[in-house]
Amino acid sequence: MTYATAEARQQILEALGETADRLSVVLSQLGAAYELLDEQTAEKLEHDLFAPVRLAYGRTRRAHQAFAQRHELPARAFEPAAPAAPAHGARGLIESAAELVGASDGELAELQDSMLPVEVGDAPLRADIEQVRRQLADYGAHTRALVRTLGR
């Protein structure tokens, strides 16, 4: 294995790890927001925001583990994020979560655009990244729709 390939694989693992860490924080923020909402709005948050992020988080972690295993690299453990403090209320937590989801999607898009997954010849990784991005694709629209209803 050339140095460039080893370096590319390490960059991929780091990007996946950072994405998973961000999504863990999102889950924590959405969990805190859930507790501040009325039952109907909380259920909408759970369905439209929490569920897709939970799926994306799980797939990102599995992609990291599987990629590391396929290429005999050390995988890392993922710890849940610390509970989010509801200092800015449900709206602030939801909006902050949306920013982190956008950053996660941006990082995955950058990884795809870099062609590193193609260069290291890992089709399952490319499929995982595409699936995570698909799970997060409507997040911004769902966030805007939910935030518009807060406080009414």
Phi and psi in radians as a Rosetta constraint file:
Dihedral C 1 N 2 CA 2 C 2 CIRCULARHARMONIC -1.327 0.35
Dihedral N 2 CA 2 C 2 N 3 CIRCULARHARMONIC 2.808 0.35
Dihedral C 2 N 3 CA 3 C 3 CIRCULARHARMONIC -1.055 0.35
Dihedral N 3 CA 3 C 3 N 4 CIRCULARHARMONIC -0.700 0.35
Dihedral C 3 N 4 CA 4 C 4 CIRCULARHARMONIC -1.089 0.35
Dihedral N 4 CA 4 C 4 N 5 CIRCULARHARMONIC -0.701 0.35
Dihedral C 4 N 5 CA 5 C 5 CIRCULARHARMONIC -1.179 0.35
Dihedral N 5 CA 5 C 5 N 6 CIRCULARHARMONIC -0.755 0.35
Dihedral C 5 N 6 CA 6 C 6 CIRCULARHARMONIC -1.077 0.35
Dihedral N 6 CA 6 C 6 N 7 CIRCULARHARMONIC -0.734 0.35
Dihedral C 6 N 7 CA 7 C 7 CIRCULARHARMONIC -1.142 0.35
Dihedral N 7 CA 7 C 7 N 8 CIRCULARHARMONIC -0.713 0.35
Dihedral C 7 N 8 CA 8 C 8 CIRCULARHARMONIC -1.094 0.35
Dihedral N 8 CA 8 C 8 N 9 CIRCULARHARMONIC -0.756 0.35
Dihedral C 8 N 9 CA 9 C 9 CIRCULARHARMONIC -1.106 0.35
Dihedral N 9 CA 9 C 9 N 10 CIRCULARHARMONIC -0.684 0.35
Dihedral C 9 N 10 CA 10 C 10 CIRCULARHARMONIC -1.158 0.35
Dihedral N 10 CA 10 C 10 N 11 CIRCULARHARMONIC -0.701 0.35
Dihedral C 10 N 11 CA 11 C 11 CIRCULARHARMONIC -1.067 0.35
Dihedral N 11 CA 11 C 11 N 12 CIRCULARHARMONIC -0.700 0.35
Dihedral C 11 N 12 CA 12 C 12 CIRCULARHARMONIC -1.098 0.35
Dihedral N 12 CA 12 C 12 N 13 CIRCULARHARMONIC -0.836 0.35
Dihedral C 12 N 13 CA 13 C 13 CIRCULARHARMONIC -1.043 0.35
Dihedral N 13 CA 13 C 13 N 14 CIRCULARHARMONIC -0.731 0.35
Dihedral C 13 N 14 CA 14 C 14 CIRCULARHARMONIC -1.118 0.35
Dihedral N 14 CA 14 C 14 N 15 CIRCULARHARMONIC -0.747 0.35
Dihedral C 14 N 15 CA 15 C 15 CIRCULARHARMONIC -1.110 0.35
Dihedral N 15 CA 15 C 15 N 16 CIRCULARHARMONIC -0.748 0.35
Dihedral C 15 N 16 CA 16 C 16 CIRCULARHARMONIC -1.124 0.35
Dihedral N 16 CA 16 C 16 N 17 CIRCULARHARMONIC -0.716 0.35
Dihedral C 16 N 17 CA 17 C 17 CIRCULARHARMONIC -1.110 0.35
Dihedral N 17 CA 17 C 17 N 18 CIRCULARHARMONIC -0.761 0.35
Dihedral C 17 N 18 CA 18 C 18 CIRCULARHARMONIC -1.130 0.35
Dihedral N 18 CA 18 C 18 N 19 CIRCULARHARMONIC -0.681 0.35
Dihedral C 18 N 19 CA 19 C 19 CIRCULARHARMONIC -1.119 0.35
Dihedral N 19 CA 19 C 19 N 20 CIRCULARHARMONIC -0.795 0.35
Dihedral C 19 N 20 CA 20 C 20 CIRCULARHARMONIC -1.075 0.35
Dihedral N 20 CA 20 C 20 N 21 CIRCULARHARMONIC -0.723 0.35
Dihedral C 20 N 21 CA 21 C 21 CIRCULARHARMONIC -1.069 0.35
Dihedral N 21 CA 21 C 21 N 22 CIRCULARHARMONIC -0.759 0.35
Dihedral C 21 N 22 CA 22 C 22 CIRCULARHARMONIC -1.092 0.35
Dihedral N 22 CA 22 C 22 N 23 CIRCULARHARMONIC -0.787 0.35
Dihedral C 22 N 23 CA 23 C 23 CIRCULARHARMONIC -1.150 0.35
Dihedral N 23 CA 23 C 23 N 24 CIRCULARHARMONIC -0.530 0.35
Dihedral C 23 N 24 CA 24 C 24 CIRCULARHARMONIC -1.121 0.35
Dihedral N 24 CA 24 C 24 N 25 CIRCULARHARMONIC -0.717 0.35
Dihedral C 24 N 25 CA 25 C 25 CIRCULARHARMONIC -1.126 0.35
Dihedral N 25 CA 25 C 25 N 26 CIRCULARHARMONIC -0.708 0.35
Dihedral C 25 N 26 CA 26 C 26 CIRCULARHARMONIC -1.015 0.35
Dihedral N 26 CA 26 C 26 N 27 CIRCULARHARMONIC -0.811 0.35
Dihedral C 26 N 27 CA 27 C 27 CIRCULARHARMONIC -1.047 0.35
Dihedral N 27 CA 27 C 27 N 28 CIRCULARHARMONIC -0.697 0.35
Dihedral C 27 N 28 CA 28 C 28 CIRCULARHARMONIC -1.120 0.35
Dihedral N 28 CA 28 C 28 N 29 CIRCULARHARMONIC -0.774 0.35
Dihedral C 28 N 29 CA 29 C 29 CIRCULARHARMONIC -1.130 0.35
Dihedral N 29 CA 29 C 29 N 30 CIRCULARHARMONIC -0.734 0.35
Dihedral C 29 N 30 CA 30 C 30 CIRCULARHARMONIC -1.179 0.35
Dihedral N 30 CA 30 C 30 N 31 CIRCULARHARMONIC -0.605 0.35
Dihedral C 30 N 31 CA 31 C 31 CIRCULARHARMONIC -1.097 0.35
Dihedral N 31 CA 31 C 31 N 32 CIRCULARHARMONIC -0.735 0.35
Dihedral C 31 N 32 CA 32 C 32 CIRCULARHARMONIC -1.163 0.35
Dihedral N 32 CA 32 C 32 N 33 CIRCULARHARMONIC -0.713 0.35
Dihedral C 32 N 33 CA 33 C 33 CIRCULARHARMONIC -1.112 0.35
Dihedral N 33 CA 33 C 33 N 34 CIRCULARHARMONIC -0.686 0.35
Dihedral C 33 N 34 CA 34 C 34 CIRCULARHARMONIC -0.952 0.35
Dihedral N 34 CA 34 C 34 N 35 CIRCULARHARMONIC -0.745 0.35
Dihedral C 34 N 35 CA 35 C 35 CIRCULARHARMONIC -1.170 0.35
Dihedral N 35 CA 35 C 35 N 36 CIRCULARHARMONIC -0.333 0.35
Dihedral C 35 N 36 CA 36 C 36 CIRCULARHARMONIC -1.672 0.35
Dihedral N 36 CA 36 C 36 N 37 CIRCULARHARMONIC -0.078 0.35
Dihedral C 36 N 37 CA 37 C 37 CIRCULARHARMONIC -1.792 0.35
Dihedral N 37 CA 37 C 37 N 38 CIRCULARHARMONIC 2.776 0.35
Dihedral C 37 N 38 CA 38 C 38 CIRCULARHARMONIC -1.209 0.35
Dihedral N 38 CA 38 C 38 N 39 CIRCULARHARMONIC 2.888 0.35
Dihedral C 38 N 39 CA 39 C 39 CIRCULARHARMONIC -1.030 0.35
Dihedral N 39 CA 39 C 39 N 40 CIRCULARHARMONIC -0.780 0.35
Dihedral C 39 N 40 CA 40 C 40 CIRCULARHARMONIC -1.149 0.35
Dihedral N 40 CA 40 C 40 N 41 CIRCULARHARMONIC -0.797 0.35
Dihedral C 40 N 41 CA 41 C 41 CIRCULARHARMONIC -1.185 0.35
Dihedral N 41 CA 41 C 41 N 42 CIRCULARHARMONIC -0.658 0.35
Dihedral C 41 N 42 CA 42 C 42 CIRCULARHARMONIC -1.091 0.35
Dihedral N 42 CA 42 C 42 N 43 CIRCULARHARMONIC -0.707 0.35
Dihedral C 42 N 43 CA 43 C 43 CIRCULARHARMONIC -1.152 0.35
Dihedral N 43 CA 43 C 43 N 44 CIRCULARHARMONIC -0.650 0.35
Dihedral C 43 N 44 CA 44 C 44 CIRCULARHARMONIC -1.126 0.35
Dihedral N 44 CA 44 C 44 N 45 CIRCULARHARMONIC -0.762 0.35
Dihedral C 44 N 45 CA 45 C 45 CIRCULARHARMONIC -1.028 0.35
Dihedral N 45 CA 45 C 45 N 46 CIRCULARHARMONIC -0.796 0.35
Dihedral C 45 N 46 CA 46 C 46 CIRCULARHARMONIC -1.083 0.35
Dihedral N 46 CA 46 C 46 N 47 CIRCULARHARMONIC -0.766 0.35
Dihedral C 46 N 47 CA 47 C 47 CIRCULARHARMONIC -1.270 0.35
Dihedral N 47 CA 47 C 47 N 48 CIRCULARHARMONIC -0.824 0.35
Dihedral C 47 N 48 CA 48 C 48 CIRCULARHARMONIC -1.510 0.35
Dihedral N 48 CA 48 C 48 N 49 CIRCULARHARMONIC -0.489 0.35
Dihedral C 48 N 49 CA 49 C 49 CIRCULARHARMONIC -2.015 0.35
Dihedral N 49 CA 49 C 49 N 50 CIRCULARHARMONIC -0.922 0.35
Dihedral C 49 N 50 CA 50 C 50 CIRCULARHARMONIC -1.165 0.35
Dihedral N 50 CA 50 C 50 N 51 CIRCULARHARMONIC -0.834 0.35
Dihedral C 50 N 51 CA 51 C 51 CIRCULARHARMONIC -1.037 0.35
Dihedral N 51 CA 51 C 51 N 52 CIRCULARHARMONIC -0.842 0.35
Dihedral C 51 N 52 CA 52 C 52 CIRCULARHARMONIC -1.095 0.35
Dihedral N 52 CA 52 C 52 N 53 CIRCULARHARMONIC -0.645 0.35
Dihedral C 52 N 53 CA 53 C 53 CIRCULARHARMONIC -1.220 0.35
Dihedral N 53 CA 53 C 53 N 54 CIRCULARHARMONIC -0.696 0.35
Dihedral C 53 N 54 CA 54 C 54 CIRCULARHARMONIC -1.040 0.35
Dihedral N 54 CA 54 C 54 N 55 CIRCULARHARMONIC -0.753 0.35
Dihedral C 54 N 55 CA 55 C 55 CIRCULARHARMONIC -1.135 0.35
Dihedral N 55 CA 55 C 55 N 56 CIRCULARHARMONIC -0.766 0.35
Dihedral C 55 N 56 CA 56 C 56 CIRCULARHARMONIC -1.125 0.35
Dihedral N 56 CA 56 C 56 N 57 CIRCULARHARMONIC -0.697 0.35
Dihedral C 56 N 57 CA 57 C 57 CIRCULARHARMONIC -1.087 0.35
Dihedral N 57 CA 57 C 57 N 58 CIRCULARHARMONIC -0.835 0.35
Dihedral C 57 N 58 CA 58 C 58 CIRCULARHARMONIC -1.067 0.35
Dihedral N 58 CA 58 C 58 N 59 CIRCULARHARMONIC -0.750 0.35
Dihedral C 58 N 59 CA 59 C 59 CIRCULARHARMONIC -1.181 0.35
Dihedral N 59 CA 59 C 59 N 60 CIRCULARHARMONIC -0.664 0.35
Dihedral C 59 N 60 CA 60 C 60 CIRCULARHARMONIC -1.113 0.35
Dihedral N 60 CA 60 C 60 N 61 CIRCULARHARMONIC -0.771 0.35
Dihedral C 60 N 61 CA 61 C 61 CIRCULARHARMONIC -1.087 0.35
Dihedral N 61 CA 61 C 61 N 62 CIRCULARHARMONIC -0.787 0.35
Dihedral C 61 N 62 CA 62 C 62 CIRCULARHARMONIC -1.120 0.35
Dihedral N 62 CA 62 C 62 N 63 CIRCULARHARMONIC -0.682 0.35
Dihedral C 62 N 63 CA 63 C 63 CIRCULARHARMONIC -1.094 0.35
Dihedral N 63 CA 63 C 63 N 64 CIRCULARHARMONIC -0.744 0.35
Dihedral C 63 N 64 CA 64 C 64 CIRCULARHARMONIC -1.047 0.35
Dihedral N 64 CA 64 C 64 N 65 CIRCULARHARMONIC -0.880 0.35
Dihedral C 64 N 65 CA 65 C 65 CIRCULARHARMONIC -1.083 0.35
Dihedral N 65 CA 65 C 65 N 66 CIRCULARHARMONIC -0.808 0.35
Dihedral C 65 N 66 CA 66 C 66 CIRCULARHARMONIC -1.164 0.35
Dihedral N 66 CA 66 C 66 N 67 CIRCULARHARMONIC -0.728 0.35
Dihedral C 66 N 67 CA 67 C 67 CIRCULARHARMONIC -1.095 0.35
Dihedral N 67 CA 67 C 67 N 68 CIRCULARHARMONIC -0.797 0.35
Dihedral C 67 N 68 CA 68 C 68 CIRCULARHARMONIC -1.060 0.35
Dihedral N 68 CA 68 C 68 N 69 CIRCULARHARMONIC -0.749 0.35
Dihedral C 68 N 69 CA 69 C 69 CIRCULARHARMONIC -1.153 0.35
Dihedral N 69 CA 69 C 69 N 70 CIRCULARHARMONIC -0.779 0.35
Dihedral C 69 N 70 CA 70 C 70 CIRCULARHARMONIC -1.054 0.35
Dihedral N 70 CA 70 C 70 N 71 CIRCULARHARMONIC -0.565 0.35
Dihedral C 70 N 71 CA 71 C 71 CIRCULARHARMONIC -1.895 0.35
Dihedral N 71 CA 71 C 71 N 72 CIRCULARHARMONIC 0.243 0.35
Dihedral C 71 N 72 CA 72 C 72 CIRCULARHARMONIC 0.921 0.35
Dihedral N 72 CA 72 C 72 N 73 CIRCULARHARMONIC 0.835 0.35
Dihedral C 72 N 73 CA 73 C 73 CIRCULARHARMONIC -1.952 0.35
Dihedral N 73 CA 73 C 73 N 74 CIRCULARHARMONIC 2.709 0.35
Dihedral C 73 N 74 CA 74 C 74 CIRCULARHARMONIC -1.252 0.35
Dihedral N 74 CA 74 C 74 N 75 CIRCULARHARMONIC 2.217 0.35
Dihedral C 74 N 75 CA 75 C 75 CIRCULARHARMONIC -1.565 0.35
Dihedral N 75 CA 75 C 75 N 76 CIRCULARHARMONIC 2.752 0.35
Dihedral C 75 N 76 CA 76 C 76 CIRCULARHARMONIC -1.915 0.35
Dihedral N 76 CA 76 C 76 N 77 CIRCULARHARMONIC 2.792 0.35
Dihedral C 76 N 77 CA 77 C 77 CIRCULARHARMONIC -1.520 0.35
Dihedral N 77 CA 77 C 77 N 78 CIRCULARHARMONIC 2.577 0.35
Dihedral C 77 N 78 CA 78 C 78 CIRCULARHARMONIC -1.979 0.35
Dihedral N 78 CA 78 C 78 N 79 CIRCULARHARMONIC 2.168 0.35
Dihedral C 78 N 79 CA 79 C 79 CIRCULARHARMONIC -1.761 0.35
Dihedral N 79 CA 79 C 79 N 80 CIRCULARHARMONIC 2.525 0.35
Dihedral C 79 N 80 CA 80 C 80 CIRCULARHARMONIC -1.096 0.35
Dihedral N 80 CA 80 C 80 N 81 CIRCULARHARMONIC 2.578 0.35
Dihedral C 80 N 81 CA 81 C 81 CIRCULARHARMONIC -1.192 0.35
Dihedral N 81 CA 81 C 81 N 82 CIRCULARHARMONIC 2.682 0.35
Dihedral C 81 N 82 CA 82 C 82 CIRCULARHARMONIC -1.093 0.35
Dihedral N 82 CA 82 C 82 N 83 CIRCULARHARMONIC 2.608 0.35
Dihedral C 82 N 83 CA 83 C 83 CIRCULARHARMONIC -0.999 0.35
Dihedral N 83 CA 83 C 83 N 84 CIRCULARHARMONIC 2.419 0.35
Dihedral C 83 N 84 CA 84 C 84 CIRCULARHARMONIC -1.383 0.35
Dihedral N 84 CA 84 C 84 N 85 CIRCULARHARMONIC 2.454 0.35
Dihedral C 84 N 85 CA 85 C 85 CIRCULARHARMONIC -1.488 0.35
Dihedral N 85 CA 85 C 85 N 86 CIRCULARHARMONIC 2.319 0.35
Dihedral C 85 N 86 CA 86 C 86 CIRCULARHARMONIC -1.436 0.35
Dihedral N 86 CA 86 C 86 N 87 CIRCULARHARMONIC 0.649 0.35
Dihedral C 86 N 87 CA 87 C 87 CIRCULARHARMONIC -1.038 0.35
Dihedral N 87 CA 87 C 87 N 88 CIRCULARHARMONIC -0.604 0.35
Dihedral C 87 N 88 CA 88 C 88 CIRCULARHARMONIC -1.791 0.35
Dihedral N 88 CA 88 C 88 N 89 CIRCULARHARMONIC 0.231 0.35
Dihedral C 88 N 89 CA 89 C 89 CIRCULARHARMONIC 1.303 0.35
Dihedral N 89 CA 89 C 89 N 90 CIRCULARHARMONIC 3.113 0.35
Dihedral C 89 N 90 CA 90 C 90 CIRCULARHARMONIC -1.052 0.35
Dihedral N 90 CA 90 C 90 N 91 CIRCULARHARMONIC -0.768 0.35
Dihedral C 90 N 91 CA 91 C 91 CIRCULARHARMONIC -1.030 0.35
Dihedral N 91 CA 91 C 91 N 92 CIRCULARHARMONIC -0.838 0.35
Dihedral C 91 N 92 CA 92 C 92 CIRCULARHARMONIC -1.081 0.35
Dihedral N 92 CA 92 C 92 N 93 CIRCULARHARMONIC -0.727 0.35
Dihedral C 92 N 93 CA 93 C 93 CIRCULARHARMONIC -1.115 0.35
Dihedral N 93 CA 93 C 93 N 94 CIRCULARHARMONIC -0.765 0.35
Dihedral C 93 N 94 CA 94 C 94 CIRCULARHARMONIC -1.158 0.35
Dihedral N 94 CA 94 C 94 N 95 CIRCULARHARMONIC -0.752 0.35
Dihedral C 94 N 95 CA 95 C 95 CIRCULARHARMONIC -1.179 0.35
Dihedral N 95 CA 95 C 95 N 96 CIRCULARHARMONIC -0.671 0.35
Dihedral C 95 N 96 CA 96 C 96 CIRCULARHARMONIC -1.128 0.35
Dihedral N 96 CA 96 C 96 N 97 CIRCULARHARMONIC -0.719 0.35
Dihedral C 96 N 97 CA 97 C 97 CIRCULARHARMONIC -1.060 0.35
Dihedral N 97 CA 97 C 97 N 98 CIRCULARHARMONIC -0.709 0.35
Dihedral C 97 N 98 CA 98 C 98 CIRCULARHARMONIC -1.102 0.35
Dihedral N 98 CA 98 C 98 N 99 CIRCULARHARMONIC -0.675 0.35
Dihedral C 98 N 99 CA 99 C 99 CIRCULARHARMONIC -1.099 0.35
Dihedral N 99 CA 99 C 99 N 100 CIRCULARHARMONIC -0.726 0.35
Dihedral C 99 N 100 CA 100 C 100 CIRCULARHARMONIC -1.191 0.35
Dihedral N 100 CA 100 C 100 N 101 CIRCULARHARMONIC -0.650 0.35
Dihedral C 100 N 101 CA 101 C 101 CIRCULARHARMONIC -1.122 0.35
Dihedral N 101 CA 101 C 101 N 102 CIRCULARHARMONIC -0.740 0.35
Dihedral C 101 N 102 CA 102 C 102 CIRCULARHARMONIC -1.065 0.35
Dihedral N 102 CA 102 C 102 N 103 CIRCULARHARMONIC -0.723 0.35
Dihedral C 102 N 103 CA 103 C 103 CIRCULARHARMONIC -1.144 0.35
Dihedral N 103 CA 103 C 103 N 104 CIRCULARHARMONIC -0.674 0.35
Dihedral C 103 N 104 CA 104 C 104 CIRCULARHARMONIC -1.133 0.35
Dihedral N 104 CA 104 C 104 N 105 CIRCULARHARMONIC -0.799 0.35
Dihedral C 104 N 105 CA 105 C 105 CIRCULARHARMONIC -1.109 0.35
Dihedral N 105 CA 105 C 105 N 106 CIRCULARHARMONIC -0.694 0.35
Dihedral C 105 N 106 CA 106 C 106 CIRCULARHARMONIC -1.081 0.35
Dihedral N 106 CA 106 C 106 N 107 CIRCULARHARMONIC -0.721 0.35
Dihedral C 106 N 107 CA 107 C 107 CIRCULARHARMONIC -1.146 0.35
Dihedral N 107 CA 107 C 107 N 108 CIRCULARHARMONIC -0.710 0.35
Dihedral C 107 N 108 CA 108 C 108 CIRCULARHARMONIC -1.190 0.35
Dihedral N 108 CA 108 C 108 N 109 CIRCULARHARMONIC -0.637 0.35
Dihedral C 108 N 109 CA 109 C 109 CIRCULARHARMONIC -1.118 0.35
Dihedral N 109 CA 109 C 109 N 110 CIRCULARHARMONIC -0.726 0.35
Dihedral C 109 N 110 CA 110 C 110 CIRCULARHARMONIC -1.100 0.35
Dihedral N 110 CA 110 C 110 N 111 CIRCULARHARMONIC -0.694 0.35
Dihedral C 110 N 111 CA 111 C 111 CIRCULARHARMONIC -1.102 0.35
Dihedral N 111 CA 111 C 111 N 112 CIRCULARHARMONIC -0.777 0.35
Dihedral C 111 N 112 CA 112 C 112 CIRCULARHARMONIC -1.081 0.35
Dihedral N 112 CA 112 C 112 N 113 CIRCULARHARMONIC -0.798 0.35
Dihedral C 112 N 113 CA 113 C 113 CIRCULARHARMONIC -1.150 0.35
Dihedral N 113 CA 113 C 113 N 114 CIRCULARHARMONIC -0.465 0.35
Dihedral C 113 N 114 CA 114 C 114 CIRCULARHARMONIC -1.225 0.35
Dihedral N 114 CA 114 C 114 N 115 CIRCULARHARMONIC -0.318 0.35
Dihedral C 114 N 115 CA 115 C 115 CIRCULARHARMONIC 1.222 0.35
Dihedral N 115 CA 115 C 115 N 116 CIRCULARHARMONIC 0.141 0.35
Dihedral C 115 N 116 CA 116 C 116 CIRCULARHARMONIC -1.017 0.35
Dihedral N 116 CA 116 C 116 N 117 CIRCULARHARMONIC -0.758 0.35
Dihedral C 116 N 117 CA 117 C 117 CIRCULARHARMONIC -1.082 0.35
Dihedral N 117 CA 117 C 117 N 118 CIRCULARHARMONIC -0.530 0.35
Dihedral C 117 N 118 CA 118 C 118 CIRCULARHARMONIC -1.298 0.35
Dihedral N 118 CA 118 C 118 N 119 CIRCULARHARMONIC -0.756 0.35
Dihedral C 118 N 119 CA 119 C 119 CIRCULARHARMONIC -1.093 0.35
Dihedral N 119 CA 119 C 119 N 120 CIRCULARHARMONIC -0.592 0.35
Dihedral C 119 N 120 CA 120 C 120 CIRCULARHARMONIC -1.538 0.35
Dihedral N 120 CA 120 C 120 N 121 CIRCULARHARMONIC 0.012 0.35
Dihedral C 120 N 121 CA 121 C 121 CIRCULARHARMONIC 1.127 0.35
Dihedral N 121 CA 121 C 121 N 122 CIRCULARHARMONIC 0.867 0.35
Dihedral C 121 N 122 CA 122 C 122 CIRCULARHARMONIC -2.155 0.35
Dihedral N 122 CA 122 C 122 N 123 CIRCULARHARMONIC 1.536 0.35
Dihedral C 122 N 123 CA 123 C 123 CIRCULARHARMONIC -1.085 0.35
Dihedral N 123 CA 123 C 123 N 124 CIRCULARHARMONIC -0.726 0.35
Dihedral C 123 N 124 CA 124 C 124 CIRCULARHARMONIC -1.064 0.35
Dihedral N 124 CA 124 C 124 N 125 CIRCULARHARMONIC -0.630 0.35
Dihedral C 124 N 125 CA 125 C 125 CIRCULARHARMONIC -1.125 0.35
Dihedral N 125 CA 125 C 125 N 126 CIRCULARHARMONIC -0.779 0.35
Dihedral C 125 N 126 CA 126 C 126 CIRCULARHARMONIC -1.039 0.35
Dihedral N 126 CA 126 C 126 N 127 CIRCULARHARMONIC -0.716 0.35
Dihedral C 126 N 127 CA 127 C 127 CIRCULARHARMONIC -1.152 0.35
Dihedral N 127 CA 127 C 127 N 128 CIRCULARHARMONIC -0.702 0.35
Dihedral C 127 N 128 CA 128 C 128 CIRCULARHARMONIC -1.114 0.35
Dihedral N 128 CA 128 C 128 N 129 CIRCULARHARMONIC -0.780 0.35
Dihedral C 128 N 129 CA 129 C 129 CIRCULARHARMONIC -1.074 0.35
Dihedral N 129 CA 129 C 129 N 130 CIRCULARHARMONIC -0.767 0.35
Dihedral C 129 N 130 CA 130 C 130 CIRCULARHARMONIC -1.066 0.35
Dihedral N 130 CA 130 C 130 N 131 CIRCULARHARMONIC -0.729 0.35
Dihedral C 130 N 131 CA 131 C 131 CIRCULARHARMONIC -1.165 0.35
Dihedral N 131 CA 131 C 131 N 132 CIRCULARHARMONIC -0.724 0.35
Dihedral C 131 N 132 CA 132 C 132 CIRCULARHARMONIC -1.077 0.35
Dihedral N 132 CA 132 C 132 N 133 CIRCULARHARMONIC -0.776 0.35
Dihedral C 132 N 133 CA 133 C 133 CIRCULARHARMONIC -1.118 0.35
Dihedral N 133 CA 133 C 133 N 134 CIRCULARHARMONIC -0.628 0.35
Dihedral C 133 N 134 CA 134 C 134 CIRCULARHARMONIC -1.145 0.35
Dihedral N 134 CA 134 C 134 N 135 CIRCULARHARMONIC -0.689 0.35
Dihedral C 134 N 135 CA 135 C 135 CIRCULARHARMONIC -1.160 0.35
Dihedral N 135 CA 135 C 135 N 136 CIRCULARHARMONIC -0.483 0.35
Dihedral C 135 N 136 CA 136 C 136 CIRCULARHARMONIC -1.671 0.35
Dihedral N 136 CA 136 C 136 N 137 CIRCULARHARMONIC -0.075 0.35
Dihedral C 136 N 137 CA 137 C 137 CIRCULARHARMONIC -1.011 0.35
Dihedral N 137 CA 137 C 137 N 138 CIRCULARHARMONIC -0.697 0.35
Dihedral C 137 N 138 CA 138 C 138 CIRCULARHARMONIC -1.686 0.35
Dihedral N 138 CA 138 C 138 N 139 CIRCULARHARMONIC 0.133 0.35
Dihedral C 138 N 139 CA 139 C 139 CIRCULARHARMONIC -1.023 0.35
Dihedral N 139 CA 139 C 139 N 140 CIRCULARHARMONIC -0.805 0.35
Dihedral C 139 N 140 CA 140 C 140 CIRCULARHARMONIC -1.051 0.35
Dihedral N 140 CA 140 C 140 N 141 CIRCULARHARMONIC -0.776 0.35
Dihedral C 140 N 141 CA 141 C 141 CIRCULARHARMONIC -1.138 0.35
Dihedral N 141 CA 141 C 141 N 142 CIRCULARHARMONIC -0.734 0.35
Dihedral C 141 N 142 CA 142 C 142 CIRCULARHARMONIC -1.138 0.35
Dihedral N 142 CA 142 C 142 N 143 CIRCULARHARMONIC -0.664 0.35
Dihedral C 142 N 143 CA 143 C 143 CIRCULARHARMONIC -1.108 0.35
Dihedral N 143 CA 143 C 143 N 144 CIRCULARHARMONIC -0.841 0.35
Dihedral C 143 N 144 CA 144 C 144 CIRCULARHARMONIC -1.032 0.35
Dihedral N 144 CA 144 C 144 N 145 CIRCULARHARMONIC -0.733 0.35
Dihedral C 144 N 145 CA 145 C 145 CIRCULARHARMONIC -1.120 0.35
Dihedral N 145 CA 145 C 145 N 146 CIRCULARHARMONIC -0.730 0.35
Dihedral C 145 N 146 CA 146 C 146 CIRCULARHARMONIC -1.235 0.35
Dihedral N 146 CA 146 C 146 N 147 CIRCULARHARMONIC -0.780 0.35
Dihedral C 146 N 147 CA 147 C 147 CIRCULARHARMONIC -1.093 0.35
Dihedral N 147 CA 147 C 147 N 148 CIRCULARHARMONIC -0.600 0.35
Dihedral C 147 N 148 CA 148 C 148 CIRCULARHARMONIC -1.064 0.35
Dihedral N 148 CA 148 C 148 N 149 CIRCULARHARMONIC -0.495 0.35
Dihedral C 148 N 149 CA 149 C 149 CIRCULARHARMONIC -1.537 0.35
Dihedral N 149 CA 149 C 149 N 150 CIRCULARHARMONIC -0.196 0.35
Dihedral C 149 N 150 CA 150 C 150 CIRCULARHARMONIC -1.206 0.35
Dihedral N 150 CA 150 C 150 N 151 CIRCULARHARMONIC 2.413 0.35
Dihedral C 150 N 151 CA 151 C 151 CIRCULARHARMONIC 1.445 0.35
Dihedral N 151 CA 151 C 151 N 152 CIRCULARHARMONIC 0.094 0.35
